[in-house]
């Protein structure tokens, strides 16, 4: 066969081969047709809950009201109110913790028969009472699910720690958590200086729709102050409430004999010492420290002790007096409510009453006083009283060391704003005393 003929045969063979491959490919596609596009099914919305039968009546708790008196304003007879209260008792409804402005809705028939109740304790908890044909009124507690997310922040003191936390977009509730950590070591009224820094790692609570509704635990905190030095605290849980608490990195509990203050506030309105009395108008000794706070703010015992008196005390208003080991006595004046009784033993940080303005008072505040062996002393010196530091038992040490290895690097990595530039001053003369550090404004 000649060379041109060979080339011609090879070309024809290649053309036939390509044609066969294409035919097989097209036939394969026909044997496996592509599935038609199917749109995703539209989810069927859940039906709205059927409202309870009856006429809905909406109300809110007023000052001094109980649930019974609030229901009476809607002409709900005592037997019907008692049915509601009995149903709520079965699920441990917090009757003693009812507060003004808590809202509720009660459903009744035209003849006054109660068929249902919704009582909103707070943003997350609602008690529902519904009528069952066989069992009568039945109560249940409905709680909105929440999730804790770990957040951190760093700040510097310009006017106060409290103001710095608010300026960062957080609330006074976080400031209270911070004061709890260092309640035994830092006086947030007198110790902070402009330029002091702090770092925080904390839990923030959210509901399903992403709304923030408060805080969980403060996990770690650092305060680096010109007066205080560096203070760090780490939250550690042992499963035993006697040992649960904040510890330094060496496993020493931050809790001491006395708290620095008897409530969560960083606002001191009057200090210990001579002053012009705001009501009597003359200079006289002020034997305590006044803490400005809203009416109802919880007040707690600064140390373990025994209540020696609890009741009205003339110009002091409602007052609680507690004796402590070592000859110390603490007094809590102008309370709106007293939560303890004479002769009762109390623990440190146990609530003993609420801030008020009873007695000779110009406004809501707590006048906190301390005596030692019968003589008044400055309450802000309590933190100077030495007490043995509790160290974690050996069985908890491995878990605590693992916690420190995890949390300490996280805490030190929290960014803080740069320190403010120091103002230039003239050289200090040889005989001049060194200027005191600039205190932050309370």
C-alpha positions as semicolon CSV with decimal commas, in nm:
position;residue;x (nm);y (nm);z (nm)
1;X;0,000;0,000;0,000
2;X;0,137;0,336;-0,093
3;X;0,206;0,607;0,169
4;X;-0,079;0,840;0,056
5;X;-0,326;0,555;0,076
6;X;-0,206;0,462;0,424
7;X;-0,257;0,818;0,543
8;X;-0,606;0,823;0,395
9;X;-0,705;0,502;0,576
10;X;-0,572;0,631;0,909
11;X;-0,768;0,956;0,872
12;X;-1,093;0,772;0,798
13;X;-1,041;0,542;1,096
14;X;-0,989;0,841;1,331
15;X;-1,306;1,011;1,204
16;X;-1,511;0,693;1,257
17;X;-1,369;0,649;1,610
18;X;-1,458;1,006;1,713
19;X;-1,810;0,963;1,577
20;X;-1,860;0,639;1,774
21;X;-1,740;0,805;2,099
22;X;-1,983;1,099;2,053
23;X;-2,276;0,863;1,981
24;X;-2,203;0,664;2,296
25;X;-2,173;0,984;2,501
26;X;-2,509;1,119;2,375
27;X;-2,677;0,784;2,425
28;X;-2,538;0,770;2,783
29;X;-2,681;1,112;2,859
30;X;-3,018;1,004;2,730
31;X;-3,013;0,694;2,951
32;X;-2,951;0,911;3,263
33;X;-3,164;1,221;3,222
34;X;-3,095;1,515;3,459
35;X;-3,339;1,552;3,746
36;X;-3,569;1,854;3,708
37;X;-3,519;2,142;3,959
38;X;-3,731;2,098;4,269
39;X;-3,780;2,412;4,483
40;X;-3,731;2,363;4,858
41;X;-4,061;2,314;5,036
42;X;-4,187;2,618;5,228
43;X;-4,193;2,540;5,601
44;X;-4,538;2,542;5,748
45;X;-4,556;2,806;6,023
46;X;-4,648;2,680;6,364
47;X;-5,000;2,777;6,462
48;X;-5,029;3,057;6,715
49;X;-5,116;2,932;7,063
50;X;-5,486;2,938;7,136
51;X;-5,561;3,210;7,392
52;X;-5,724;3,095;7,714
53;X;-6,100;3,124;7,734
54;X;-6,245;3,428;7,904
55;X;-6,188;3,802;7,914
56;X;-5,818;3,905;7,948
57;X;-5,746;4,164;8,219
58;X;-5,394;4,312;8,228
59;X;-5,236;4,452;8,543
60;X;-4,912;4,517;8,729
61;X;-4,802;4,493;9,091
62;X;-4,807;4,829;9,270
63;X;-4,603;4,939;9,572
64;X;-4,704;4,742;9,880
65;X;-4,930;4,501;9,694
66;X;-4,946;4,124;9,720
67;X;-5,082;3,907;9,443
68;X;-5,413;3,875;9,629
69;X;-5,459;4,252;9,666
70;X;-5,361;4,307;9,303
71;X;-5,624;4,055;9,186
72;X;-5,885;4,214;9,412
73;X;-5,860;4,535;9,207
74;X;-6,012;4,338;8,917
75;X;-6,307;4,232;9,134
76;X;-6,178;3,876;9,157
77;X;-6,345;3,724;9,460
78;X;-6,139;3,571;9,741
79;X;-6,233;3,207;9,659
80;X;-6,111;3,253;9,300
81;X;-5,791;3,427;9,411
82;X;-5,729;3,144;9,658
83;X;-5,758;2,889;9,374
84;X;-5,483;3,075;9,185
85;X;-5,259;3,101;9,492
86;X;-5,298;2,732;9,577
87;X;-5,200;2,637;9,221
88;X;-4,890;2,861;9,236
89;X;-4,786;2,721;9,575
90;X;-4,754;2,378;9,413
91;X;-4,471;2,508;9,189
92;X;-4,290;2,717;9,455
93;X;-4,402;3,056;9,326
94;X;-4,184;3,330;9,491
95;X;-4,462;3,510;9,678
96;X;-4,215;3,688;9,910
97;X;-4,017;3,824;9,616
98;X;-4,303;3,995;9,434
99;X;-4,188;4,340;9,325
100;X;-4,358;4,655;9,190
101;X;-4,405;4,673;8,811
102;X;-4,416;4,295;8,760
103;X;-4,697;4,245;8,507
104;X;-4,968;3,981;8,483
105;X;-5,275;3,889;8,279
106;X;-5,575;3,710;8,427
107;X;-5,861;3,561;8,224
108;X;-6,212;3,544;8,370
109;X;-6,560;3,460;8,248
110;X;-6,841;3,713;8,267
111;X;-6,955;3,571;8,600
112;X;-6,603;3,613;8,754
113;X;-6,476;3,255;8,718
114;X;-6,095;3,251;8,667
115;X;-5,977;3,036;8,374
116;X;-5,608;3,133;8,344
117;X;-5,324;3,356;8,466
118;X;-4,985;3,461;8,326
119;X;-4,749;3,622;8,580
120;X;-4,422;3,764;8,442
121;X;-4,158;3,745;8,715
122;X;-3,892;3,888;8,482
123;X;-3,775;3,882;8,120
124;X;-3,701;3,509;8,138
125;X;-3,960;3,357;8,374
126;X;-4,337;3,340;8,342
127;X;-4,571;3,140;8,564
128;X;-4,877;3,014;8,375
129;X;-5,196;2,891;8,540
130;X;-5,444;2,702;8,322
131;X;-5,772;2,529;8,400
132;X;-5,794;2,154;8,353
133;X;-6,146;2,004;8,322
134;X;-6,063;1,732;8,573
135;X;-5,798;1,882;8,804
136;X;-5,893;2,249;8,821
137;X;-5,621;2,516;8,802
138;X;-5,267;2,386;8,734
139;X;-4,956;2,607;8,739
140;X;-4,633;2,566;8,542
141;X;-4,312;2,769;8,516
142;X;-4,195;2,865;8,165
143;X;-3,834;2,979;8,129
144;X;-3,687;3,138;7,816
145;X;-3,371;2,950;7,707
146;X;-3,049;3,149;7,733
147;X;-2,689;3,099;7,628
148;X;-2,373;3,233;7,794
149;X;-2,103;3,372;7,568
150;X;-1,756;3,450;7,699
151;X;-1,656;3,814;7,647
152;X;-1,362;4,025;7,755
153;X;-1,283;4,391;7,796
154;X;-0,997;4,608;7,908
155;X;-1,016;4,962;8,034
156;X;-0,839;5,251;8,201
157;X;-0,960;5,470;8,480
158;X;-1,032;5,828;8,376
159;X;-1,290;5,923;8,637
160;X;-1,380;5,587;8,797
161;X;-1,388;5,213;8,726
162;X;-1,768;5,234;8,718
163;X;-1,764;5,509;8,452
164;X;-1,506;5,323;8,242
165;X;-1,723;5,009;8,235
166;X;-2,030;5,210;8,132
167;X;-1,827;5,393;7,864
168;X;-1,736;5,054;7,715
169;X;-2,106;4,982;7,658
170;X;-2,156;4,751;7,955
171;X;-2,392;4,801;8,248
172;X;-2,360;4,867;8,619
173;X;-2,431;4,496;8,676
174;X;-2,083;4,416;8,540
175;X;-1,936;4,684;8,766
176;X;-2,100;4,507;9,059
177;X;-1,938;4,178;8,958
178;X;-1,599;4,349;8,950
179;X;-1,648;4,500;9,294
180;X;-1,736;4,150;9,421
181;X;-1,400;4,009;9,310
182;X;-1,190;4,270;9,487
183;X;-1,437;4,346;9,768
184;X;-1,170;4,251;10,027
185;X;-0,871;4,433;9,876
186;X;-0,971;4,741;9,676
187;X;-1,167;5,043;9,794
188;X;-1,315;5,162;9,465
189;X;-1,386;5,502;9,615
190;X;-1,041;5,603;9,741
191;X;-0,789;5,367;9,574
192;X;-0,830;5,425;9,196
193;X;-0,600;5,672;9,024
194;X;-0,623;5,818;8,677
195;X;-0,447;5,576;8,442
196;X;-0,507;5,259;8,647
197;X;-0,604;4,967;8,423
198;X;-0,824;4,661;8,446
199;X;-0,893;4,348;8,244
200;X;-1,206;4,130;8,260
201;X;-1,319;3,793;8,123
202;X;-1,689;3,734;8,185
203;X;-2,001;3,558;8,065
204;X;-2,276;3,755;7,897
205;X;-2,624;3,605;7,870
206;X;-2,830;3,612;7,551
207;X;-3,174;3,486;7,456
208;X;-3,243;3,302;7,131
209;X;-3,311;3,619;6,931
210;X;-2,969;3,757;7,024
211;X;-3,085;4,011;7,282
212;X;-2,850;4,056;7,575
213;X;-3,027;4,013;7,908
214;X;-2,749;4,031;8,167
215;X;-2,439;3,853;8,285
216;X;-2,335;3,511;8,403
217;X;-2,013;3,463;8,598
218;X;-1,708;3,685;8,609
219;X;-1,438;3,429;8,522
220;X;-1,121;3,630;8,573
221;X;-1,026;3,988;8,656
222;X;-0,717;4,202;8,696
223;X;-0,679;4,546;8,850
224;X;-0,343;4,721;8,810
225;X;-0,343;5,031;9,027
226;X;-0,089;5,289;9,135
227;X;-0,201;5,245;9,496
228;X;-0,305;4,880;9,499
229;X;-0,049;4,719;9,269
230;X;-0,163;4,428;9,052
231;X;-0,457;4,227;9,188
232;X;-0,585;3,923;9,002
233;X;-0,872;3,689;9,076
234;X;-0,989;3,367;8,910
235;X;-1,327;3,205;8,967
236;X;-1,295;2,840;9,073
237;X;-1,572;2,593;9,157
238;X;-1,502;2,289;9,372
239;X;-1,858;2,160;9,418
240;X;-1,844;2,274;9,780
241;X;-1,986;2,623;9,838
242;X;-1,744;2,675;10,129
243;X;-1,456;2,662;9,881
244;X;-1,618;2,802;9,565
245;X;-1,495;3,154;9,500
246;X;-1,217;3,377;9,368
247;X;-0,853;3,286;9,416
248;X;-0,520;3,439;9,326
249;X;-0,283;3,243;9,103
250;X;-0,128;3,071;9,406
251;X;-0,460;2,920;9,515
252;X;-0,519;3,163;9,803
253;X;-0,881;3,265;9,847
254;X;-0,944;3,638;9,807
255;X;-1,216;3,629;10,071
256;X;-1,105;3,776;10,405
257;X;-1,258;3,848;10,746
258;X;-1,422;4,176;10,643
259;X;-1,561;4,305;10,317
260;X;-1,451;4,653;10,213
261;X;-1,816;4,761;10,171
262;X;-2,158;4,622;10,268
263;X;-2,321;4,665;9,927
264;X;-2,248;4,673;9,555
265;X;-2,175;5,041;9,499
266;X;-1,873;5,251;9,422
267;X;-2,045;5,578;9,521
268;X;-1,954;5,724;9,859
269;X;-2,153;6,040;9,941
270;X;-2,001;6,118;10,282
271;X;-1,690;5,990;10,455
272;X;-1,589;5,929;10,814
273;X;-1,485;6,245;11,001
274;X;-1,597;6,599;11,083
275;X;-1,856;6,753;10,854
276;X;-2,146;6,998;10,847
277;X;-2,458;6,793;10,916
278;X;-2,693;6,820;10,614
279;X;-3,005;6,848;10,834
280;X;-2,890;6,996;11,167
281;X;-2,664;7,248;10,991
282;X;-2,376;7,239;11,241
283;X;-2,032;7,080;11,228
284;X;-2,022;6,746;11,400
285;X;-1,849;6,410;11,381
286;X;-1,978;6,166;11,121
287;X;-1,906;5,822;11,265
288;X;-1,973;5,627;10,948
289;X;-1,949;5,616;10,570
290;X;-2,253;5,700;10,357
291;X;-2,306;5,495;10,042
292;X;-2,547;5,644;9,789
293;X;-2,771;5,379;9,634
294;X;-3,134;5,342;9,517
295;X;-3,404;5,232;9,760
296;X;-3,419;4,854;9,769
297;X;-3,049;4,792;9,697
298;X;-2,945;4,479;9,892
299;X;-2,726;4,534;10,200
300;X;-2,522;4,248;10,341
301;X;-2,319;4,164;10,649
302;X;-1,951;4,246;10,601
303;X;-1,846;3,950;10,818
304;X;-1,981;3,648;11,005
305;X;-2,150;3,745;11,329
306;X;-2,462;3,763;11,547
307;X;-2,743;4,018;11,513
308;X;-2,773;4,205;11,844
309;X;-3,056;4,439;11,737
310;X;-3,281;4,484;11,435
311;X;-3,555;4,747;11,426
312;X;-3,636;5,117;11,449
313;X;-3,371;5,331;11,621
314;X;-3,486;5,695;11,618
315;X;-3,275;5,920;11,394
316;X;-3,095;5,609;11,260
317;X;-3,424;5,484;11,114
318;X;-3,445;5,110;11,063
319;X;-3,109;4,974;11,178
320;X;-2,932;4,639;11,211
321;X;-2,643;4,591;11,454
322;X;-2,413;4,286;11,431
323;X;-2,136;4,176;11,669
324;X;-1,827;4,000;11,531
325;X;-1,529;3,819;11,684
326;X;-1,246;4,037;11,811
327;X;-1,464;4,308;11,966
328;X;-1,601;4,446;11,638
329;X;-1,958;4,570;11,593
330;X;-2,105;4,685;11,259
331;X;-2,416;4,902;11,216
332;X;-2,635;4,952;10,909
333;X;-2,862;5,262;10,927
334;X;-3,163;5,410;10,738
335;X;-3,277;5,075;10,591
336;X;-3,609;5,049;10,410
337;X;-3,648;4,682;10,502
338;X;-3,484;4,451;10,756
339;X;-3,431;4,087;10,658
340;X;-3,294;3,950;10,988
341;X;-3,401;3,931;11,351
342;X;-3,225;3,992;11,681
343;X;-3,026;3,688;11,798
344;X;-2,987;3,546;11,448
345;X;-2,644;3,433;11,327
346;X;-2,544;3,563;10,983
347;X;-2,273;3,479;10,734
348;X;-2,051;3,719;10,544
349;X;-2,234;3,860;10,239
350;X;-2,573;3,741;10,367
351;X;-2,842;3,998;10,289
352;X;-2,961;4,168;10,608
353;X;-3,177;4,445;10,463
354;X;-3,229;4,696;10,183
355;X;-3,121;5,056;10,134
356;X;-3,376;5,319;10,235
357;X;-3,417;5,670;10,371
358;X;-3,576;5,610;10,710
359;X;-3,500;5,821;11,018
360;X;-3,307;6,148;10,987
361;X;-3,209;6,124;10,622
362;X;-3,203;6,356;10,321
363;X;-3,228;6,078;10,063
364;X;-3,173;5,708;9,991
365;X;-2,838;5,587;10,125
366;X;-2,675;5,347;10,369
367;X;-2,490;5,488;10,670
368;X;-2,240;5,215;10,762
369;X;-2,062;5,234;11,099
370;X;-1,807;5,022;11,287
371;X;-1,704;5,006;11,652
372;X;-1,401;4,828;11,795
373;X;-1,403;4,765;12,169
374;X;-1,673;5,028;12,211
375;X;-1,510;5,308;12,007
376;X;-1,601;5,417;11,654
377;X;-1,337;5,355;11,388
378;X;-1,319;5,445;11,020
379;X;-1,513;5,168;10,836
380;X;-1,279;5,199;10,539
381;X;-0,995;5,062;10,754
382;X;-1,163;4,722;10,785
383;X;-0,968;4,580;10,494
384;X;-0,647;4,644;10,689
385;X;-0,747;4,388;10,952
386;X;-0,534;4,079;10,895
387;X;-0,701;3,740;10,858
388;X;-0,560;3,398;10,775
389;X;-0,581;3,327;10,402
390;X;-0,758;3,008;10,305
391;X;-0,558;2,795;10,063
392;X;-0,722;2,539;9,836
393;X;-0,695;2,182;9,971
394;X;-0,442;1,961;9,796
395;X;-0,714;1,756;9,623
396;X;-0,827;2,064;9,427
397;X;-0,480;2,186;9,332
398;X;-0,441;1,994;8,999
399;X;-0,773;2,123;8,865
400;X;-0,693;2,477;8,979
401;X;-0,347;2,473;8,818
402;X;-0,507;2,361;8,491
403;X;-0,751;2,653;8,519
404;X;-0,468;2,903;8,575
405;X;-0,273;2,766;8,275
406;X;-0,581;2,829;8,061
407;X;-0,712;3,159;8,201
408;X;-0,399;3,355;8,288
409;X;-0,272;3,384;7,927
410;X;-0,623;3,480;7,813
411;X;-0,642;3,750;8,078
412;X;-0,301;3,901;8,003
413;X;-0,385;3,913;7,629
414;X;-0,690;4,134;7,686
415;X;-0,609;4,469;7,528
416;X;-0,626;4,787;7,732
417;X;-0,615;5,146;7,605
418;X;-0,276;5,318;7,615
419;X;-0,188;5,506;7,930
420;X;-0,254;5,880;7,917
421;X;0,050;6,095;7,857
422;X;0,192;6,243;8,176
423;X;0,185;6,619;8,196
424;X;0,522;6,787;8,205
425;X;0,596;6,963;8,531
426;X;0,869;7,198;8,646
427;X;1,165;7,036;8,825
428;X;1,088;6,975;9,190
429;X;1,293;7,192;9,427
430;X;1,517;7,003;9,668
431;X;1,306;7,089;9,973
432;X;0,968;7,030;9,804
433;X;0,775;6,714;9,886
434;X;0,682;6,471;9,610
435;X;0,335;6,529;9,465
436;X;0,072;6,275;9,558
437;X;-0,079;6,062;9,278
438;X;-0,393;6,205;9,118
439;X;-0,700;6,027;9,256
440;X;-0,983;5,940;9,023
441;X;-1,313;6,118;9,080
442;X;-1,555;5,894;9,273
